[in-house]
Each structure stands twice: as C-alpha cells, then as structure tokens.
Amino acid sequence: MKKKKVMFISSTGGHFVELMQLKPLFKDYDYHIVTEKTENNLELRKEYGKKIEFLIFGSKDHKFVYPFKLLINCFLCLFIFIKFRPKYIVSTGAHVAGPMCAIGKIFGSKIIFIETFANMTTKTITGKLVYKFADLFVVQWKSMLKLYPKAKYFGGIF
C-alpha cells in the first residue's frame, strides 16, 4: 500500500524542536520536512538527505529585511509544495508555516496545525491565521480552548 504524503513544516528553534517530537510518525508516511536554514539545521541533511528542504531564515526583529525574506520564502514554499504535493501538512507554526499551510489549503491538502507549547494564554500570529482554515487545530494546553473553541486538546507533544 502506498504511504500518504505528509509535509512537516515549522520555523527553526523551539517550533522545530516541537515538530521533531513527531519523528516516530515519519516511518508511517512518505514524509518531507521543511524548516529554515541555519548553521544548526544543516546537520539534518546528513540524517534526512532529500527528505528535508530549507527556506531562508527570517526574524521579525529585522523589520526592513524580513518582509522581503518572507516574500521570497512564499515563492519557495510554492515550489516545494508543487514538487512534493503533500496530502497533509502538519505544522507547529511561525514564519513560513502560515504561507505553506495557505498554499496547501488552496491546492487541497489537509492542514493539521499544532499551536505551540510555549503559549498558554495568548494566540500566536500564525495560529490566528491558520485557525480560520485548518482541518485540525490542536492546542497543547486546556486553557487555549478558550481562545480557540474549535480546537482539539490532546495534551503536550513533549
């Protein structure tokens, strides 16, 4: 039986650490990982080879450059999406995760978004955006159900 294509995407750092908690699931799917390119992440190429793609690292702290990097990353996301054509997109959010989820939704992918463990009482920017169209929106704290009433709570992924 052919495995379903699943893309796992997040920004680098804590969101990526959260996403990698789902690594035991990789064996069950034809998976692809997408994250931002940093010195620390380049080592992942050894483990995942062609199963990982890197986008341009961007930080909202650099207010002038960030919009341009985000725009370029949106085009890269489109290219990566067309190349892989995932049936599902799983994300823990931030930066390029929002555009990739939107692209996936437009092209018929199912979107599974996991709001970050770091937030117990406030929404993230990406969470606010993706909540509107995600097929499954997961929170890791019961308190977050007040902010995202249609979300599902399954506990933390750590």
N, C-alpha and C positions, 0 to 999 in steps of 0.2 A: 504494500500500500504506500502511495506517495505521501510524504510528510507535508504538512501545511507550512507555507512560507510565513515566517514571523520576523518582523524587524523590531529590535530592541534599541531605543534611542534615548539619549539624555546628554546634557552638557557634562563637562568634566567635573571632577571634585566629588562632593557629597552625593549629588544626584546620581553620578555614575557608580559610586560605591553601593548605593541602594539598588540600582538596576542590576548590578552584578550579583546581588543576593538571589536573583532568579536564575543563576547559572545552572542549577540542577535541571531546569526545564529545557535547556538548549538541546539536549540529546533527543528529545521527543519531536523536534521541529527542524525544518530546513530554515535555519536562523541566519540573521545578519545583524551585526552590531554597528551602530553609528554613534560617534561621540566627537568631541573637539580634539584637535591635535595639540598636545602639549608634550614636553620632554618626558614626563612620567608615563604618558599613554603610548609612546612609540614602542615600548617593550611588548605591548599587547599584540603587535604584528607577529612576533615570534610564536605566540600561542594560538592566535586565531587566523593568521595568514590572510586569505582573501575574504574571510568572513567578517572583517572589520573595515569600516570606512571612517575617514577623519574629515571633519569640517574645520573651518578657520576658527581659532579660539577668539572669543569676544567677551568683553566685560563692559557692563553698563557704566563702570567708573570712568571710561574713556568716552565721554559724551559726544565728541565730534567724530571719532573714527567708528564707533560701534554701529551706527545706522548703516554705514557702507558695508561693514563686515556682515551684518545681518542680511542685507540685501543679496550680497554675493552668496551667502550660505543658503538663502532661499532657492536660488538657482541650482546650487549644488544638491540641495535636498531633492529638487525635482528630478535632476539627472540620476541620482542614486535610487530614487523611488522607481523611475521607469526601468532602470537596469535590473532591479531586484523584484519588483511587482509583488509586494507582500500582501497576503490575505488579511493579516493582523499587524497592527503597530502597537507595541507596548512601550510606554514612556513613564519616566519619573519626573520629567519636566525640565524647565528652564531653557532659555535662549532658543536654540534651533528646534527644540522638541515641538513647540507650538506650530511653526510653519510646516514641519513634516507631518504632524497629525492632520492639519488642514488639507494638505496635498493628498494625503491618504484618504481622507473622507470624500474629497471631490472625486477621486478615482475608485471609490467603492470598498476601500479597506475598512475593517472593523477597528475601532480605536479603543484601546484599553489604557486609561491614564491612572497612574498611582500618585496621588498628592504626597508631597514629601513628608517624611517622618519629622523633619525639623519644625514644621508648623503645627501647633496645637490649637491655636485660636485665631489665626488670620489666613486669608486666602493668598495664594501666590498669583503673580501676574499670569503665568501660563495656565494655572489651574482655572482662573476666571474665564479665560478664553476657551479652553478645551472642554470645560464642563458643559458648555452650550450644545456640543455636538458629539461628545464621547458616547460610544456604545456601552461602555462600562467605566464608571468613575469610582475609584477606590480611595478611601481615606484610611489612615493608619491610627487615628485617634477617634474615639467615640464623640468627643467634643466637636469634631469637624462636621458631624452630621447636621448640626445646627446651621452651619454655613452652606453646606451642600446637601440639601434634603433628599435628593435623588441618588446620592452616592451609596456605596456599599461599604460596610466596615468588616474587614476580615482580620484585624489586628495588624501588628507591625511585621515588616518583612525581614527585620533583623533577627 
